[in-house]
Every structure is written in structure tokens, then in C-alpha cells.
């Protein structure tokens, strides 16, 4: 059973990471491969040593692939900046994952509308 304080701390850290990563990606990365990106959530592991960063990329699949390559190349810089800004001894390992839940949700809604019309 996880202590309530540890869970609360991890949630706060995850939200702080999300905000800082979004700020860095939107304004400070000069990589031309990175397009319009929104950080939808950050899921920290139980020990806070690694984090899955869920990102939503605007555009088609080709642009999403290029953006994910650019983000993967910038992981070291992003980790360094996060450790500096949030005063962490060791920033978590970041893994960027493409979040397609909005597209799936739109497709399900479209299919539900079609069945209601019939």
C-alpha cells in the first residue's frame, strides 16, 4: 500500500513536469522537425525514476513521426532543463509517447452517430 503523502507528491511532481516540458517544447526547442505539440499528461513510475510523457501532435502521421524523432533527440536537453528548473537532483528518464486518444474518441463518436441515425 502506497502512503498517501508519496502518492500526492508524485502527482504534484507529474503536473509540474507536464507544465515545464510543455513550456520547453513550445518555446525553446529550435528543432525544425518538431511541429505543434501539446503535452497531455505525464505518468511517473512508482519510484519517480522514469516518466511517460503523453504528447498530442497536430497534423498527419508523417508530421507526428518527425516530431517524435525530434523530441527523442532533445530528451537530454529537456531532462537537464527540468532538473535545473524544478531543483531536482536527478530528473526522471523521459519517454515520449504519441497520444492518439482524441482521434480514437472522435472515431468512436462518429460511429455512434451513424448507428443512432439508422
C-alpha positions as CSV (number, residue, x, y, z in Angstrom):
1,X,0.0,0.0,0.0
2,X,1.4,3.4,-1.0
3,X,1.5,6.2,1.5
4,X,-0.9,9.0,0.8
5,X,1.8,11.6,1.0
6,X,4.0,9.8,-1.5
7,X,1.2,9.5,-4.0
8,X,0.3,13.2,-3.6
9,X,3.9,14.2,-4.1
10,X,4.2,12.1,-7.2
11,X,1.0,13.6,-8.6
12,X,2.3,17.1,-7.9
13,X,5.7,16.3,-9.5
14,X,3.9,14.9,-12.5
15,X,1.9,18.0,-13.1
16,X,5.0,20.2,-12.6
17,X,6.8,18.1,-15.1
18,X,4.0,18.4,-17.6
19,X,3.9,22.2,-17.4
20,X,7.7,22.6,-17.7
21,X,8.0,20.1,-20.6
22,X,5.2,21.9,-22.4
23,X,6.9,25.2,-21.9
24,X,10.3,23.9,-23.1
25,X,8.8,22.2,-26.2
26,X,6.7,25.1,-27.2
27,X,9.3,27.9,-26.9
28,X,12.8,26.7,-26.5
29,X,13.5,23.9,-28.9
30,X,14.7,25.0,-32.2
31,X,14.5,21.6,-34.0
32,X,12.6,22.1,-37.3
33,X,11.2,18.5,-37.0
34,X,9.1,19.4,-34.0
35,X,5.7,20.7,-35.0
36,X,2.7,21.7,-32.9
37,X,2.8,19.6,-29.7
38,X,0.7,19.6,-26.6
39,X,1.7,17.6,-23.6
40,X,-1.5,15.8,-22.5
41,X,-0.2,14.1,-19.4
42,X,2.9,12.8,-17.6
43,X,2.8,9.4,-15.9
44,X,5.5,8.9,-13.3
45,X,6.7,5.4,-12.3
46,X,6.3,4.4,-8.7
47,X,9.9,5.2,-7.9
48,X,9.8,8.5,-9.9
49,X,12.9,7.5,-11.9
50,X,11.1,7.4,-15.2
51,X,8.2,9.1,-16.8
52,X,6.0,8.5,-19.8
53,X,5.2,11.8,-21.5
54,X,2.0,11.6,-23.5
55,X,2.0,14.1,-26.4
56,X,-0.6,15.1,-28.9
57,X,0.8,16.2,-32.3
58,X,-1.2,18.3,-34.7
59,X,-1.0,17.1,-38.3
60,X,-0.8,13.9,-40.2
61,X,1.1,10.7,-39.3
62,X,4.2,11.8,-41.2
63,X,4.5,15.0,-39.2
64,X,3.8,13.1,-36.0
65,X,6.7,10.7,-36.8
66,X,9.1,13.6,-37.5
67,X,8.0,15.3,-34.3
68,X,8.6,12.2,-32.2
69,X,12.1,11.9,-33.7
70,X,12.8,15.5,-32.8
71,X,11.5,15.0,-29.2
72,X,13.6,11.9,-28.8
73,X,16.7,13.7,-29.9
74,X,16.0,16.5,-27.4
75,X,15.5,14.3,-24.3
76,X,18.8,15.1,-22.8
77,X,18.3,18.9,-23.1
78,X,14.8,18.6,-21.7
79,X,15.9,16.5,-18.7
80,X,18.7,19.0,-17.9
81,X,16.3,21.9,-18.0
82,X,13.7,20.1,-15.9
83,X,16.3,19.3,-13.2
84,X,17.5,22.9,-13.2
85,X,14.1,24.5,-13.1
86,X,12.4,22.1,-10.6
87,X,15.6,21.8,-8.4
88,X,15.7,18.1,-8.8
89,X,18.9,16.1,-8.0
90,X,18.1,13.7,-10.8
91,X,15.4,14.2,-13.4
92,X,13.4,11.2,-14.4
93,X,14.1,9.3,-17.6
94,X,11.7,10.7,-20.2
95,X,9.9,8.5,-22.8
96,X,7.7,10.4,-25.2
97,X,4.6,8.5,-26.3
98,X,2.2,9.7,-29.0
99,X,-1.3,10.1,-27.5
100,X,-3.9,9.2,-30.1
101,X,-6.8,9.0,-27.6
102,X,-8.5,12.1,-29.1
103,X,-8.5,10.6,-32.6
104,X,-9.9,7.3,-31.2
105,X,-12.6,9.2,-29.3
106,X,-13.6,11.1,-32.4
107,X,-13.8,7.9,-34.4
108,X,-16.0,6.2,-31.8
109,X,-18.3,9.3,-31.6
110,X,-18.6,9.2,-35.4
111,X,-19.5,5.5,-35.4
112,X,-22.0,6.0,-32.6
113,X,-23.7,8.9,-34.5
114,X,-24.0,6.7,-37.6
115,X,-25.7,3.9,-35.6
116,X,-28.2,6.4,-34.0
117,X,-29.2,7.7,-37.4
118,X,-30.1,4.2,-38.6
